Amino acid sequence: MHKMKNFFLFCSGVDKAMLDKCPSDANKYMGIGATVFFTGVLAFFSSGYALYTVFDSYLMAIAFGLVWGLMIFNLDRYIVMSMKSNGKWWRDALVAAPRLMLAVLLALVISKPLELKIFEKEIKAELVTMEQEVFKKQEDQLKARYQSQIDEQRQQIAQLKTEITAKTAARDTLTRIAVQEADGTGGSGKQNLGPIYRAKKAEADKAQTELDSLVAVALPLIKQKEKAVVVLDSTVQAGIAALARTSYDGMAARMEALSRLSADSKAIFYASIFIMLLFVAIETAPIMVKLISYRSPYDYLLHEHEHVFQMANLEKTTLLANEVHNKLLFESDTGKHLTSARINLQKELIDHKFKEKLADLKTRPYDWKLGGA
């Protein structure tokens, strides 16, 4: 029990030595640490399931899931550990705002794979429908590639058959008219095989000849085009049989299936929302606890401890700054005096040389006149 308590306190990021001075806060930070720990555990299961759907390997799913869970655990621990109560709610809220946004983002990332696992049976049923839709789309695309050729061949076959039917009907009509002229049931109304009958008989024979010629040409074409249609149909069926029937159950497909289920079912939609909100509440709980709690003895002790270091650092930096300032001031004043002394010395030397030159000129007052003579 003592080891578990120390472990949860470690998860909360609390200073154990400082917390020992205010044991009344131990339960609070144990609860915060437990929440951080179990959030990491949920992140492990969530990422493990998500990665299993990608790699189909338990070993890789566990390895990557463990890394992801530890990363989420470390982030949560750092978020909670970095929050300190300043005694002013608006300042605490301002400081906590980016941490809350990060916690919400982590909650959304963790919750989605677990939603997929919770609705796994419904998603599998929807994936079957989606898979059939994908295969149907592939088949339609393949059929559309040859459909124009098949339609053209069938149209030509229908056109040839229509011509044969029309020629046959014309032949039958002319034959019937000739027979009626011969037996007196039509035409002139008298039984005879005279010129009128022969003329009508000739027209019927001509129609029969045209029909025979058309049939002789059209029937081979019809068979050829029907064979071409059969070949095209066989090509389409062979292409459909050759289509890759891979399993349609990847991560993206499952998320799409869940989205479709949510759109079709209000129950699944609200359940998905509540699951997401639950994880948001779990993820943000430690931050909210620290945000809404009054300043505890541990907060005061931590503030005092940090303030001591802050004042010591301020004192050290101030003394160092004053020392540097005095040194610079000394160097500046010394430099000014040295420069002034050098200037005065130069002035004295110049004055001395000037007096010597003047005295020398006074001892030789007429040199310039003699020189002129």
Secondary structure, 3 states (H helix, E strand, C coil): CHHHHHHHHHHHCCCHHHHCCCHHHHHHHHHHHHHHHHHHHHHHHHHHHHHHHHHCCHHHHHHHHHHHHHHHHHHHHHHHHCCCCCCCHHHHHHHHHHHHHHHHHHHHHHHHHHHHHHCHHHHHHHHHHHHHHHHHHHHHHHHHHHHHHHHHHHHHHHHHHHHHHHHHHHHHHHHHHHHHHHHCCCCCCCCCCCHHHHHHHHHHHHHHHHHHHHHHHHHHHHHHHHHHHHHHHHHHHHHHHHCCCCCCCCHHHHHHHHHHHHHHCHHHHHHHHHHHHHHHHHHHHHHHHHHHCCCCHHHHHHHHHHHHHHHHHHHHHHHHHHHHHHHHHHHHHHHHHHHHHHHHHHHHHHHHHHHHHHHHHHHCCCHHHHHHC
